[in-house]
Amino acid sequence: MVSKSGFTLAEVLVTLGIIGIVAAMTIPNLVSNYKKSVTENKLKAQVALISSAIQMAESKHGFTEEWPVCQNTGSVECTANYFDNYLAPELKVLNICKPSVEACWTPPKNLLGKVAYLTNSGTKHISAVLANGSSIYMWAGIDSGVSSSEHIQLWFDIDGPNKGRGILGSDVFGIIIRFANSTSGPKGVSIIGADLDSDVLINDASQGCSSTATGYLAGRYCGALIQANGWKIPKDYPVKF
């Protein structure tokens, strides 16, 4: 007579308990790593998208050095004209808001959870929602607080308006489009802070990508830090995913 052996109820419960413990330990890490990967890829893709749009615009309208200049008068018209003439034709735009309103752009917070005042340029901003789900917030002109030469400052939310966290360094990042070489950086598209050392990107007391930054733009340099780390979110990153 063949005897049949099997798991006892106690053994089954122990096994299920072990599986549950392992799952509880590994699944959060898997989810976190996935969210990091999505953020890294979207950040890199968005910078490439804007870079390509500028290159296409230059092929049609000449080099950016030859484009007209927006003076810092607090008017939205020049920024809107820049977007309509140079960027919008090269991007798949679903909605444009002139001036910016929350239908196109949700005002983000800094790493401290407070409102992040992105520029000191008054009401010159326009915003738009793109077909890839992201939203952008743009200002064109001369702002001595950011750059001494003609440029476009453009922020983007990789999740789009009224979605995601809306936090600098989490889903909101900024870039500068300089029309010519200047003391503040090279011509072209670059993530804000890309010309700085990693130590500054992390430890700048006002805008650094660190939990110790205390300025109203705390987290402004996070995009540049990710880029400097090979487009990978580094360890000890102040935003948890």
Secondary structure, 3 states (H helix, E strand, C coil): CCCCCCCCHHHHHHHHHHHHHHHHHHHHHHHHHHHHHHHHHHHHHHHHHHHHHHHHHHHHHCCHHHCCCCCCCCCCHHHHHHHHHHHHHHCCEEEEECCCCCCCCCCCECCCCCECCCCCCCCCCEEEEECCCCEEEEEEEEECCCEEEEEEEEEEECCCCCCCCCEECCCEEEEEEECCCECCECCEEEECCCCCCHHHHHHCCCCCCCCCCCCCCCCCCHHHHHHHCCCCCCCCCCCCC
